[in-house]
Amino acid sequence: MAAKDHGYIHEQGLAFERYGNFLESLVETTEASLCYKSAHVCYVQWGGLRIAEHVWNKYNLGTHNQDVHYLTTAAATAKHDRDA
């Protein structure tokens, strides 16, 4: 996405969240959930932990304990991308 290429990871998160809303309106709940999780990862990478938590809770994405590895991997990837 262009947003990520230019360092606007929060904009990418917003795009994922809005696309998830669109998919949910079409009753594509599995795909919507994947978009919401991608939005969450973008917000975590950006450092917007409060909005990331809001997205997680708003869209009922599961328990945080199940996804600790998922979040840690996302944060590590973000740091690696910034260092490159």
Distance bins in CASP14 RR format, pairs under 12 A and 6 or more apart:
PFRMAT RR
TARGET T0000
AUTHOR 0000-0000-0000
RMODE 2
METHOD distances of the structure
MODEL  1
1 7 0 0 0 0 0 1 0 0 0 0 0
1 8 0 0 0 0 1 0 0 0 0 0 0
1 9 0 0 0 0 1 0 0 0 0 0 0
1 11 0 0 0 0 1 0 0 0 0 0 0
1 12 1 0 1 0 0 0 0 0 0 0 0
1 13 0 0 0 0 1 0 0 0 0 0 0
1 14 0 0 0 0 0 1 0 0 0 0 0
1 15 1 0 0 1 0 0 0 0 0 0 0
1 16 0 0 0 0 1 0 0 0 0 0 0
1 19 0 0 0 0 0 1 0 0 0 0 0
1 38 0 0 0 0 0 1 0 0 0 0 0
1 42 0 0 0 0 1 0 0 0 0 0 0
2 8 0 0 0 0 1 0 0 0 0 0 0
2 9 0 0 0 0 0 1 0 0 0 0 0
2 11 0 0 0 0 1 0 0 0 0 0 0
2 12 0 0 0 0 1 0 0 0 0 0 0
2 15 0 0 0 0 1 0 0 0 0 0 0
3 9 1 0 0 1 0 0 0 0 0 0 0
3 10 0 0 0 0 1 0 0 0 0 0 0
3 11 1 1 0 0 0 0 0 0 0 0 0
3 12 1 0 1 0 0 0 0 0 0 0 0
3 13 1 0 0 1 0 0 0 0 0 0 0
3 14 0 0 0 0 1 0 0 0 0 0 0
3 15 1 0 0 1 0 0 0 0 0 0 0
3 16 0 0 0 0 1 0 0 0 0 0 0
3 39 0 0 0 0 0 1 0 0 0 0 0
3 42 0 0 0 0 1 0 0 0 0 0 0
3 45 0 0 0 0 0 1 0 0 0 0 0
3 46 0 0 0 0 0 1 0 0 0 0 0
4 10 0 0 0 0 0 1 0 0 0 0 0
4 11 0 0 0 0 1 0 0 0 0 0 0
4 12 1 0 1 0 0 0 0 0 0 0 0
4 13 0 0 0 0 1 0 0 0 0 0 0
4 15 0 0 0 0 1 0 0 0 0 0 0
4 16 0 0 0 0 0 1 0 0 0 0 0
4 38 0 0 0 0 0 1 0 0 0 0 0
4 41 0 0 0 0 0 1 0 0 0 0 0
4 42 0 0 0 0 1 0 0 0 0 0 0
4 45 0 0 0 0 1 0 0 0 0 0 0
4 46 0 0 0 0 0 1 0 0 0 0 0
4 77 0 0 0 0 0 1 0 0 0 0 0
4 78 0 0 0 0 0 1 0 0 0 0 0
4 81 0 0 0 0 1 0 0 0 0 0 0
4 82 0 0 0 0 0 1 0 0 0 0 0
5 11 0 0 0 0 0 1 0 0 0 0 0
5 12 0 0 0 0 1 0 0 0 0 0 0
5 81 0 0 0 0 0 1 0 0 0 0 0
6 12 0 0 0 0 1 0 0 0 0 0 0
7 13 0 0 0 0 0 1 0 0 0 0 0
7 42 0 0 0 0 0 1 0 0 0 0 0
7 45 0 0 0 0 0 1 0 0 0 0 0
7 46 0 0 0 0 1 0 0 0 0 0 0
7 78 0 0 0 0 0 1 0 0 0 0 0
7 81 0 0 0 0 1 0 0 0 0 0 0
7 82 0 0 0 0 1 0 0 0 0 0 0
8 14 0 0 0 0 1 0 0 0 0 0 0
8 15 0 0 0 0 1 0 0 0 0 0 0
8 42 0 0 0 0 1 0 0 0 0 0 0
8 45 0 0 0 0 0 1 0 0 0 0 0
8 46 0 0 0 0 1 0 0 0 0 0 0
9 15 0 0 0 0 0 1 0 0 0 0 0
9 16 0 0 0 0 0 1 0 0 0 0 0
9 38 0 0 0 0 0 1 0 0 0 0 0
9 39 0 0 0 0 0 1 0 0 0 0 0
9 40 0 0 0 0 0 1 0 0 0 0 0
9 41 0 0 0 0 1 0 0 0 0 0 0
9 42 1 0 1 0 0 0 0 0 0 0 0
9 43 0 0 0 0 1 0 0 0 0 0 0
9 44 0 0 0 0 1 0 0 0 0 0 0
9 45 1 0 1 0 0 0 0 0 0 0 0
9 46 1 0 1 0 0 0 0 0 0 0 0
9 47 0 0 0 0 1 0 0 0 0 0 0
9 48 0 0 0 0 1 0 0 0 0 0 0
9 51 0 0 0 0 0 1 0 0 0 0 0
9 52 0 0 0 0 0 1 0 0 0 0 0
9 74 0 0 0 0 0 1 0 0 0 0 0
9 75 0 0 0 0 0 1 0 0 0 0 0
9 77 0 0 0 0 0 1 0 0 0 0 0
9 78 1 0 0 1 0 0 0 0 0 0 0
9 79 0 0 0 0 0 1 0 0 0 0 0
9 81 0 0 0 0 1 0 0 0 0 0 0
9 82 0 0 0 0 1 0 0 0 0 0 0
10 16 0 0 0 0 0 1 0 0 0 0 0
10 17 0 0 0 0 0 1 0 0 0 0 0
10 39 0 0 0 0 1 0 0 0 0 0 0
10 40 0 0 0 0 0 1 0 0 0 0 0
10 41 0 0 0 0 0 1 0 0 0 0 0
10 42 1 0 0 1 0 0 0 0 0 0 0
10 43 1 0 0 1 0 0 0 0 0 0 0
10 44 0 0 0 0 0 1 0 0 0 0 0
10 45 0 0 0 0 1 0 0 0 0 0 0
10 46 1 0 1 0 0 0 0 0 0 0 0
10 47 0 0 0 0 1 0 0 0 0 0 0
10 48 1 0 0 1 0 0 0 0 0 0 0
10 51 0 0 0 0 1 0 0 0 0 0 0
10 52 0 0 0 0 0 1 0 0 0 0 0
10 55 0 0 0 0 0 1 0 0 0 0 0
10 78 0 0 0 0 0 1 0 0 0 0 0
11 17 0 0 0 0 0 1 0 0 0 0 0
11 18 0 0 0 0 0 1 0 0 0 0 0
11 39 0 0 0 0 0 1 0 0 0 0 0
11 42 0 0 0 0 1 0 0 0 0 0 0
11 43 0 0 0 0 0 1 0 0 0 0 0
11 46 0 0 0 0 1 0 0 0 0 0 0
12 18 0 0 0 0 0 1 0 0 0 0 0
12 19 0 0 0 0 0 1 0 0 0 0 0
12 35 0 0 0 0 0 1 0 0 0 0 0
12 38 0 0 0 0 1 0 0 0 0 0 0
12 39 0 0 0 0 1 0 0 0 0 0 0
12 40 0 0 0 0 0 1 0 0 0 0 0
12 41 0 0 0 0 1 0 0 0 0 0 0
12 42 1 0 1 0 0 0 0 0 0 0 0
12 43 0 0 0 0 1 0 0 0 0 0 0
12 45 0 0 0 0 1 0 0 0 0 0 0
12 46 0 0 0 0 1 0 0 0 0 0 0
12 78 0 0 0 0 0 1 0 0 0 0 0
12 81 0 0 0 0 0 1 0 0 0 0 0
13 19 0 0 0 0 1 0 0 0 0 0 0
13 20 0 0 0 0 0 1 0 0 0 0 0
13 35 0 0 0 0 1 0 0 0 0 0 0
13 36 0 0 0 0 1 0 0 0 0 0 0
13 37 0 0 0 0 0 1 0 0 0 0 0
13 38 1 0 0 1 0 0 0 0 0 0 0
13 39 1 0 1 0 0 0 0 0 0 0 0
13 40 0 0 0 0 1 0 0 0 0 0 0
13 41 0 0 0 0 1 0 0 0 0 0 0
13 42 1 1 0 0 0 0 0 0 0 0 0
13 43 1 0 0 1 0 0 0 0 0 0 0
13 44 0 0 0 0 1 0 0 0 0 0 0
13 45 0 0 0 0 1 0 0 0 0 0 0
13 46 1 0 0 1 0 0 0 0 0 0 0
13 47 0 0 0 0 0 1 0 0 0 0 0
13 48 0 0 0 0 0 1 0 0 0 0 0
13 51 0 0 0 0 1 0 0 0 0 0 0
13 52 0 0 0 0 1 0 0 0 0 0 0
13 55 0 0 0 0 1 0 0 0 0 0 0
13 74 0 0 0 0 0 1 0 0 0 0 0
14 20 0 0 0 0 0 1 0 0 0 0 0
14 21 0 0 0 0 0 1 0 0 0 0 0
14 35 0 0 0 0 0 1 0 0 0 0 0
14 36 0 0 0 0 0 1 0 0 0 0 0
14 38 0 0 0 0 0 1 0 0 0 0 0
14 39 1 0 0 1 0 0 0 0 0 0 0
14 40 0 0 0 0 0 1 0 0 0 0 0
14 42 0 0 0 0 1 0 0 0 0 0 0
14 43 0 0 0 0 1 0 0 0 0 0 0
14 46 0 0 0 0 0 1 0 0 0 0 0
14 48 0 0 0 0 0 1 0 0 0 0 0
14 51 0 0 0 0 1 0 0 0 0 0 0
14 55 0 0 0 0 0 1 0 0 0 0 0
15 21 0 0 0 0 0 1 0 0 0 0 0
15 22 0 0 0 0 0 1 0 0 0 0 0
15 35 0 0 0 0 1 0 0 0 0 0 0
15 36 0 0 0 0 0 1 0 0 0 0 0
15 38 0 0 0 0 1 0 0 0 0 0 0
15 39 0 0 0 0 1 0 0 0 0 0 0
15 42 0 0 0 0 1 0 0 0 0 0 0
15 43 0 0 0 0 0 1 0 0 0 0 0
16 22 0 0 0 0 0 1 0 0 0 0 0
16 23 0 0 0 0 0 1 0 0 0 0 0
16 31 0 0 0 0 0 1 0 0 0 0 0
16 32 0 0 0 0 0 1 0 0 0 0 0
16 33 0 0 0 0 0 1 0 0 0 0 0
16 34 0 0 0 0 1 0 0 0 0 0 0
16 35 1 0 1 0 0 0 0 0 0 0 0
16 36 1 0 0 1 0 0 0 0 0 0 0
16 37 0 0 0 0 1 0 0 0 0 0 0
16 38 1 0 1 0 0 0 0 0 0 0 0
16 39 1 1 0 0 0 0 0 0 0 0 0
16 40 0 0 0 0 1 0 0 0 0 0 0
16 41 0 0 0 0 1 0 0 0 0 0 0
16 42 1 0 0 1 0 0 0 0 0 0 0
16 43 0 0 0 0 1 0 0 0 0 0 0
16 45 0 0 0 0 0 1 0 0 0 0 0
16 52 0 0 0 0 0 1 0 0 0 0 0
16 55 0 0 0 0 1 0 0 0 0 0 0
16 59 0 0 0 0 0 1 0 0 0 0 0
17 23 0 0 0 0 0 1 0 0 0 0 0
17 24 0 0 0 0 0 1 0 0 0 0 0
17 32 0 0 0 0 1 0 0 0 0 0 0
17 33 0 0 0 0 0 1 0 0 0 0 0
17 34 0 0 0 0 0 1 0 0 0 0 0
17 35 1 0 0 1 0 0 0 0 0 0 0
17 36 1 0 0 1 0 0 0 0 0 0 0
17 37 0 0 0 0 0 1 0 0 0 0 0
17 38 0 0 0 0 1 0 0 0 0 0 0
17 39 1 1 0 0 0 0 0 0 0 0 0
17 40 0 0 0 0 1 0 0 0 0 0 0
17 41 0 0 0 0 0 1 0 0 0 0 0
17 42 0 0 0 0 1 0 0 0 0 0 0
17 43 0 0 0 0 1 0 0 0 0 0 0
17 51 0 0 0 0 1 0 0 0 0 0 0
17 52 0 0 0 0 0 1 0 0 0 0 0
17 54 0 0 0 0 0 1 0 0 0 0 0
17 55 1 0 0 1 0 0 0 0 0 0 0
17 56 0 0 0 0 0 1 0 0 0 0 0
17 58 0 0 0 0 1 0 0 0 0 0 0
17 59 0 0 0 0 1 0 0 0 0 0 0
17 61 0 0 0 0 0 1 0 0 0 0 0
18 24 0 0 0 0 0 1 0 0 0 0 0
18 25 0 0 0 0 0 1 0 0 0 0 0
18 32 0 0 0 0 0 1 0 0 0 0 0
18 35 0 0 0 0 1 0 0 0 0 0 0
18 36 0 0 0 0 0 1 0 0 0 0 0
18 38 0 0 0 0 0 1 0 0 0 0 0
18 39 0 0 0 0 1 0 0 0 0 0 0
18 55 0 0 0 0 0 1 0 0 0 0 0
19 25 0 0 0 0 0 1 0 0 0 0 0
19 26 0 0 0 0 0 1 0 0 0 0 0
19 28 0 0 0 0 0 1 0 0 0 0 0
19 31 0 0 0 0 1 0 0 0 0 0 0
19 32 0 0 0 0 1 0 0 0 0 0 0
19 33 0 0 0 0 0 1 0 0 0 0 0
19 34 0 0 0 0 1 0 0 0 0 0 0
19 35 1 0 1 0 0 0 0 0 0 0 0
19 36 0 0 0 0 1 0 0 0 0 0 0
19 38 0 0 0 0 1 0 0 0 0 0 0
19 39 0 0 0 0 1 0 0 0 0 0 0
19 42 0 0 0 0 0 1 0 0 0 0 0
20 26 0 0 0 0 1 0 0 0 0 0 0
20 27 0 0 0 0 0 1 0 0 0 0 0
20 28 0 0 0 0 1 0 0 0 0 0 0
20 29 0 0 0 0 1 0 0 0 0 0 0
20 30 0 0 0 0 0 1 0 0 0 0 0
20 31 1 0 0 1 0 0 0 0 0 0 0
20 32 1 0 1 0 0 0 0 0 0 0 0
20 33 0 0 0 0 1 0 0 0 0 0 0
20 34 0 0 0 0 1 0 0 0 0 0 0
20 35 1 1 0 0 0 0 0 0 0 0 0
20 36 1 0 0 1 0 0 0 0 0 0 0
20 37 0 0 0 0 0 1 0 0 0 0 0
20 38 0 0 0 0 1 0 0 0 0 0 0
20 39 1 0 0 1 0 0 0 0 0 0 0
20 40 0 0 0 0 0 1 0 0 0 0 0
20 55 0 0 0 0 0 1 0 0 0 0 0
20 58 0 0 0 0 0 1 0 0 0 0 0
20 59 0 0 0 0 1 0 0 0 0 0 0
20 61 0 0 0 0 0 1 0 0 0 0 0
21 28 0 0 0 0 0 1 0 0 0 0 0
21 29 0 0 0 0 0 1 0 0 0 0 0
21 31 0 0 0 0 0 1 0 0 0 0 0
21 32 1 0 0 1 0 0 0 0 0 0 0
21 33 0 0 0 0 0 1 0 0 0 0 0
21 35 0 0 0 0 1 0 0 0 0 0 0
21 36 0 0 0 0 1 0 0 0 0 0 0
21 39 0 0 0 0 1 0 0 0 0 0 0
21 55 0 0 0 0 0 1 0 0 0 0 0
21 58 0 0 0 0 0 1 0 0 0 0 0
21 59 0 0 0 0 1 0 0 0 0 0 0
22 28 0 0 0 0 1 0 0 0 0 0 0
22 31 0 0 0 0 1 0 0 0 0 0 0
22 32 0 0 0 0 1 0 0 0 0 0 0
22 35 0 0 0 0 1 0 0 0 0 0 0
22 36 0 0 0 0 0 1 0 0 0 0 0
23 29 1 0 0 1 0 0 0 0 0 0 0
23 30 0 0 0 0 1 0 0 0 0 0 0
23 31 1 0 1 0 0 0 0 0 0 0 0
23 32 1 0 1 0 0 0 0 0 0 0 0
23 33 0 0 0 0 1 0 0 0 0 0 0
23 34 0 0 0 0 1 0 0 0 0 0 0
23 35 1 0 0 1 0 0 0 0 0 0 0
23 36 0 0 0 0 1 0 0 0 0 0 0
23 38 0 0 0 0 0 1 0 0 0 0 0
23 39 0 0 0 0 0 1 0 0 0 0 0
23 59 0 0 0 0 0 1 0 0 0 0 0
24 30 0 0 0 0 0 1 0 0 0 0 0
24 31 0 0 0 0 1 0 0 0 0 0 0
24 32 1 0 1 0 0 0 0 0 0 0 0
24 33 0 0 0 0 1 0 0 0 0 0 0
24 34 0 0 0 0 0 1 0 0 0 0 0
24 35 0 0 0 0 1 0 0 0 0 0 0
24 36 0 0 0 0 1 0 0 0 0 0 0
24 58 0 0 0 0 0 1 0 0 0 0 0
24 59 0 0 0 0 1 0 0 0 0 0 0
24 60 0 0 0 0 0 1 0 0 0 0 0
25 31 0 0 0 0 0 1 0 0 0 0 0
25 32 0 0 0 0 1 0 0 0 0 0 0
26 32 0 0 0 0 1 0 0 0 0 0 0
26 35 0 0 0 0 0 1 0 0 0 0 0
28 34 0 0 0 0 1 0 0 0 0 0 0
28 35 0 0 0 0 1 0 0 0 0 0 0
28 36 0 0 0 0 0 1 0 0 0 0 0
29 35 0 0 0 0 0 1 0 0 0 0 0
29 36 0 0 0 0 0 1 0 0 0 0 0
29 59 0 0 0 0 1 0 0 0 0 0 0
29 60 0 0 0 0 0 1 0 0 0 0 0
29 61 0 0 0 0 0 1 0 0 0 0 0
30 36 0 0 0 0 0 1 0 0 0 0 0
30 37 0 0 0 0 0 1 0 0 0 0 0
31 37 0 0 0 0 0 1 0 0 0 0 0
31 38 0 0 0 0 0 1 0 0 0 0 0
32 38 0 0 0 0 0 1 0 0 0 0 0
32 39 0 0 0 0 0 1 0 0 0 0 0
32 59 1 0 0 1 0 0 0 0 0 0 0
32 60 0 0 0 0 0 1 0 0 0 0 0
32 61 0 0 0 0 0 1 0 0 0 0 0
33 39 0 0 0 0 0 1 0 0 0 0 0
33 40 0 0 0 0 0 1 0 0 0 0 0
33 55 0 0 0 0 0 1 0 0 0 0 0
33 56 0 0 0 0 0 1 0 0 0 0 0
33 58 0 0 0 0 0 1 0 0 0 0 0
33 59 1 0 0 1 0 0 0 0 0 0 0
33 60 0 0 0 0 1 0 0 0 0 0 0
33 61 1 0 0 1 0 0 0 0 0 0 0
33 62 0 0 0 0 1 0 0 0 0 0 0
34 40 0 0 0 0 0 1 0 0 0 0 0
34 41 0 0 0 0 0 1 0 0 0 0 0
34 59 0 0 0 0 0 1 0 0 0 0 0
34 61 0 0 0 0 1 0 0 0 0 0 0
34 70 0 0 0 0 0 1 0 0 0 0 0
35 41 0 0 0 0 0 1 0 0 0 0 0
35 42 0 0 0 0 0 1 0 0 0 0 0
35 55 0 0 0 0 0 1 0 0 0 0 0
35 59 0 0 0 0 1 0 0 0 0 0 0
35 61 0 0 0 0 0 1 0 0 0 0 0
36 42 0 0 0 0 0 1 0 0 0 0 0
36 43 0 0 0 0 0 1 0 0 0 0 0
36 52 0 0 0 0 0 1 0 0 0 0 0
36 54 0 0 0 0 0 1 0 0 0 0 0
36 55 1 0 0 1 0 0 0 0 0 0 0
36 56 0 0 0 0 1 0 0 0 0 0 0
36 57 0 0 0 0 0 1 0 0 0 0 0
36 58 0 0 0 0 1 0 0 0 0 0 0
36 59 1 0 1 0 0 0 0 0 0 0 0
36 60 0 0 0 0 1 0 0 0 0 0 0
36 61 1 0 1 0 0 0 0 0 0 0 0
36 62 0 0 0 0 0 1 0 0 0 0 0
37 43 0 0 0 0 0 1 0 0 0 0 0
37 44 0 0 0 0 0 1 0 0 0 0 0
37 52 0 0 0 0 0 1 0 0 0 0 0
37 55 0 0 0 0 1 0 0 0 0 0 0
37 56 0 0 0 0 1 0 0 0 0 0 0
37 59 0 0 0 0 1 0 0 0 0 0 0
37 60 0 0 0 0 0 1 0 0 0 0 0
37 61 1 0 1 0 0 0 0 0 0 0 0
37 62 0 0 0 0 1 0 0 0 0 0 0
37 66 0 0 0 0 0 1 0 0 0 0 0
37 67 0 0 0 0 1 0 0 0 0 0 0
37 70 1 0 0 1 0 0 0 0 0 0 0
37 71 0 0 0 0 1 0 0 0 0 0 0
37 74 0 0 0 0 1 0 0 0 0 0 0
38 44 0 0 0 0 0 1 0 0 0 0 0
38 45 0 0 0 0 0 1 0 0 0 0 0
38 52 0 0 0 0 0 1 0 0 0 0 0
38 55 0 0 0 0 0 1 0 0 0 0 0
38 59 0 0 0 0 0 1 0 0 0 0 0
38 61 0 0 0 0 0 1 0 0 0 0 0
38 70 0 0 0 0 0 1 0 0 0 0 0
38 74 0 0 0 0 1 0 0 0 0 0 0
39 45 0 0 0 0 0 1 0 0 0 0 0
39 46 0 0 0 0 0 1 0 0 0 0 0
39 48 0 0 0 0 0 1 0 0 0 0 0
39 51 0 0 0 0 1 0 0 0 0 0 0
39 52 0 0 0 0 1 0 0 0 0 0 0
39 54 0 0 0 0 0 1 0 0 0 0 0
39 55 1 0 1 0 0 0 0 0 0 0 0
39 56 0 0 0 0 1 0 0 0 0 0 0
39 58 0 0 0 0 0 1 0 0 0 0 0
39 59 0 0 0 0 1 0 0 0 0 0 0
39 61 0 0 0 0 1 0 0 0 0 0 0
39 74 0 0 0 0 0 1 0 0 0 0 0
40 46 0 0 0 0 0 1 0 0 0 0 0
40 47 0 0 0 0 0 1 0 0 0 0 0
40 48 0 0 0 0 0 1 0 0 0 0 0
40 49 0 0 0 0 0 1 0 0 0 0 0
40 50 0 0 0 0 0 1 0 0 0 0 0
40 51 0 0 0 0 1 0 0 0 0 0 0
40 52 1 0 1 0 0 0 0 0 0 0 0
40 53 0 0 0 0 1 0 0 0 0 0 0
40 54 0 0 0 0 1 0 0 0 0 0 0
40 55 1 0 1 0 0 0 0 0 0 0 0
40 56 1 0 1 0 0 0 0 0 0 0 0
40 57 0 0 0 0 0 1 0 0 0 0 0
40 58 0 0 0 0 0 1 0 0 0 0 0
40 59 0 0 0 0 1 0 0 0 0 0 0
40 60 0 0 0 0 0 1 0 0 0 0 0
40 61 1 0 0 1 0 0 0 0 0 0 0
40 62 0 0 0 0 0 1 0 0 0 0 0
40 64 0 0 0 0 0 1 0 0 0 0 0
40 67 0 0 0 0 1 0 0 0 0 0 0
40 70 0 0 0 0 1 0 0 0 0 0 0
40 71 0 0 0 0 1 0 0 0 0 0 0
40 74 0 0 0 0 1 0 0 0 0 0 0
40 75 0 0 0 0 0 1 0 0 0 0 0
41 47 0 0 0 0 0 1 0 0 0 0 0
41 48 0 0 0 0 0 1 0 0 0 0 0
41 49 0 0 0 0 0 1 0 0 0 0 0
41 52 0 0 0 0 1 0 0 0 0 0 0
41 55 0 0 0 0 1 0 0 0 0 0 0
41 56 0 0 0 0 0 1 0 0 0 0 0
41 61 0 0 0 0 0 1 0 0 0 0 0
41 67 0 0 0 0 1 0 0 0 0 0 0
41 70 1 0 0 1 0 0 0 0 0 0 0
41 71 1 0 0 1 0 0 0 0 0 0 0
41 72 0 0 0 0 0 1 0 0 0 0 0
41 73 0 0 0 0 1 0 0 0 0 0 0
41 74 1 0 1 0 0 0 0 0 0 0 0
41 75 0 0 0 0 1 0 0 0 0 0 0
41 76 0 0 0 0 0 1 0 0 0 0 0
41 77 0 0 0 0 1 0 0 0 0 0 0
41 78 0 0 0 0 1 0 0 0 0 0 0
42 48 0 0 0 0 1 0 0 0 0 0 0
42 51 0 0 0 0 1 0 0 0 0 0 0
42 52 0 0 0 0 1 0 0 0 0 0 0
42 55 0 0 0 0 1 0 0 0 0 0 0
42 71 0 0 0 0 0 1 0 0 0 0 0
42 74 0 0 0 0 1 0 0 0 0 0 0
42 75 0 0 0 0 0 1 0 0 0 0 0
42 77 0 0 0 0 0 1 0 0 0 0 0
42 78 0 0 0 0 1 0 0 0 0 0 0
42 81 0 0 0 0 0 1 0 0 0 0 0
43 49 1 0 0 1 0 0 0 0 0 0 0
43 50 0 0 0 0 1 0 0 0 0 0 0
43 51 1 0 1 0 0 0 0 0 0 0 0
43 52 1 1 0 0 0 0 0 0 0 0 0
43 53 0 0 0 0 1 0 0 0 0 0 0
43 54 0 0 0 0 1 0 0 0 0 0 0
43 55 1 0 0 1 0 0 0 0 0 0 0
43 56 0 0 0 0 1 0 0 0 0 0 0
43 58 0 0 0 0 0 1 0 0 0 0 0
43 71 0 0 0 0 0 1 0 0 0 0 0
43 74 0 0 0 0 1 0 0 0 0 0 0
43 75 0 0 0 0 0 1 0 0 0 0 0
43 78 0 0 0 0 0 1 0 0 0 0 0
44 50 0 0 0 0 0 1 0 0 0 0 0
44 51 0 0 0 0 1 0 0 0 0 0 0
44 52 1 0 1 0 0 0 0 0 0 0 0
44 53 0 0 0 0 1 0 0 0 0 0 0
44 54 0 0 0 0 0 1 0 0 0 0 0
44 55 0 0 0 0 1 0 0 0 0 0 0
44 56 0 0 0 0 1 0 0 0 0 0 0
44 64 0 0 0 0 0 1 0 0 0 0 0
44 67 0 0 0 0 0 1 0 0 0 0 0
44 68 0 0 0 0 0 1 0 0 0 0 0
44 70 0 0 0 0 1 0 0 0 0 0 0
44 71 1 0 1 0 0 0 0 0 0 0 0
44 72 0 0 0 0 1 0 0 0 0 0 0
44 73 0 0 0 0 0 1 0 0 0 0 0
44 74 1 0 1 0 0 0 0 0 0 0 0
44 75 1 0 1 0 0 0 0 0 0 0 0
44 76 0 0 0 0 0 1 0 0 0 0 0
44 77 0 0 0 0 0 1 0 0 0 0 0
44 78 1 0 0 1 0 0 0 0 0 0 0
44 79 0 0 0 0 0 1 0 0 0 0 0
45 51 0 0 0 0 0 1 0 0 0 0 0
45 52 0 0 0 0 1 0 0 0 0 0 0
45 71 0 0 0 0 1 0 0 0 0 0 0
45 72 0 0 0 0 0 1 0 0 0 0 0
45 73 0 0 0 0 0 1 0 0 0 0 0
45 74 1 0 0 1 0 0 0 0 0 0 0
45 75 1 0 0 1 0 0 0 0 0 0 0
45 76 0 0 0 0 1 0 0 0 0 0 0
45 77 1 0 0 1 0 0 0 0 0 0 0
45 78 1 1 0 0 0 0 0 0 0 0 0
45 79 0 0 0 0 1 0 0 0 0 0 0
45 80 0 0 0 0 0 1 0 0 0 0 0
45 81 0 0 0 0 1 0 0 0 0 0 0
45 82 0 0 0 0 1 0 0 0 0 0 0
46 52 0 0 0 0 1 0 0 0 0 0 0
46 55 0 0 0 0 0 1 0 0 0 0 0
46 74 0 0 0 0 0 1 0 0 0 0 0
46 75 0 0 0 0 0 1 0 0 0 0 0
46 78 1 0 0 1 0 0 0 0 0 0 0
46 81 0 0 0 0 0 1 0 0 0 0 0
46 82 0 0 0 0 0 1 0 0 0 0 0
47 53 0 0 0 0 0 1 0 0 0 0 0
47 71 0 0 0 0 0 1 0 0 0 0 0
47 74 0 0 0 0 0 1 0 0 0 0 0
47 75 0 0 0 0 1 0 0 0 0 0 0
47 78 0 0 0 0 1 0 0 0 0 0 0
47 79 0 0 0 0 0 1 0 0 0 0 0
47 82 0 0 0 0 0 1 0 0 0 0 0
48 54 0 0 0 0 1 0 0 0 0 0 0
48 55 0 0 0 0 0 1 0 0 0 0 0
48 56 0 0 0 0 0 1 0 0 0 0 0
48 75 0 0 0 0 0 1 0 0 0 0 0
48 78 0 0 0 0 0 1 0 0 0 0 0
49 55 0 0 0 0 0 1 0 0 0 0 0
49 56 0 0 0 0 0 1 0 0 0 0 0
49 64 0 0 0 0 0 1 0 0 0 0 0
49 71 0 0 0 0 0 1 0 0 0 0 0
49 75 0 0 0 0 0 1 0 0 0 0 0
50 56 0 0 0 0 0 1 0 0 0 0 0
50 57 0 0 0 0 0 1 0 0 0 0 0
51 57 0 0 0 0 0 1 0 0 0 0 0
51 58 0 0 0 0 0 1 0 0 0 0 0
52 58 0 0 0 0 0 1 0 0 0 0 0
52 59 0 0 0 0 0 1 0 0 0 0 0
52 61 0 0 0 0 0 1 0 0 0 0 0
52 64 0 0 0 0 0 1 0 0 0 0 0
52 67 0 0 0 0 0 1 0 0 0 0 0
52 70 0 0 0 0 0 1 0 0 0 0 0
52 71 0 0 0 0 1 0 0 0 0 0 0
52 74 0 0 0 0 1 0 0 0 0 0 0
52 75 0 0 0 0 0 1 0 0 0 0 0
52 78 0 0 0 0 0 1 0 0 0 0 0
53 59 0 0 0 0 0 1 0 0 0 0 0
53 61 0 0 0 0 0 1 0 0 0 0 0
53 64 0 0 0 0 1 0 0 0 0 0 0
53 71 0 0 0 0 0 1 0 0 0 0 0
54 61 0 0 0 0 0 1 0 0 0 0 0
55 61 1 0 0 1 0 0 0 0 0 0 0
55 62 0 0 0 0 0 1 0 0 0 0 0
56 62 1 0 0 1 0 0 0 0 0 0 0
56 63 0 0 0 0 1 0 0 0 0 0 0
56 64 1 0 0 1 0 0 0 0 0 0 0
56 66 0 0 0 0 0 1 0 0 0 0 0
56 67 0 0 0 0 1 0 0 0 0 0 0
56 70 0 0 0 0 0 1 0 0 0 0 0
56 71 0 0 0 0 1 0 0 0 0 0 0
57 63 0 0 0 0 0 1 0 0 0 0 0
57 64 0 0 0 0 1 0 0 0 0 0 0
61 67 1 0 0 1 0 0 0 0 0 0 0
61 70 0 0 0 0 1 0 0 0 0 0 0
61 71 0 0 0 0 0 1 0 0 0 0 0
62 68 0 0 0 0 0 1 0 0 0 0 0
62 70 0 0 0 0 0 1 0 0 0 0 0
63 70 0 0 0 0 0 1 0 0 0 0 0
63 71 0 0 0 0 0 1 0 0 0 0 0
64 70 0 0 0 0 1 0 0 0 0 0 0
64 71 1 0 0 1 0 0 0 0 0 0 0
64 72 0 0 0 0 0 1 0 0 0 0 0
65 71 0 0 0 0 0 1 0 0 0 0 0
67 73 0 0 0 0 1 0 0 0 0 0 0
67 74 0 0 0 0 1 0 0 0 0 0 0
68 74 0 0 0 0 0 1 0 0 0 0 0
68 75 0 0 0 0 0 1 0 0 0 0 0
69 75 0 0 0 0 0 1 0 0 0 0 0
69 76 0 0 0 0 0 1 0 0 0 0 0
70 76 0 0 0 0 0 1 0 0 0 0 0
70 77 0 0 0 0 0 1 0 0 0 0 0
71 77 0 0 0 0 0 1 0 0 0 0 0
71 78 0 0 0 0 0 1 0 0 0 0 0
72 78 0 0 0 0 0 1 0 0 0 0 0
72 79 0 0 0 0 0 1 0 0 0 0 0
73 79 0 0 0 0 0 1 0 0 0 0 0
73 80 0 0 0 0 0 1 0 0 0 0 0
74 80 0 0 0 0 0 1 0 0 0 0 0
74 81 0 0 0 0 0 1 0 0 0 0 0
75 81 0 0 0 0 0 1 0 0 0 0 0
75 82 0 0 0 0 0 1 0 0 0 0 0
76 82 0 0 0 0 0 1 0 0 0 0 0
76 83 0 0 0 0 0 1 0 0 0 0 0
77 83 0 0 0 0 0 1 0 0 0 0 0
77 84 0 0 0 0 0 1 0 0 0 0 0
78 84 0 0 0 0 0 1 0 0 0 0 0
END
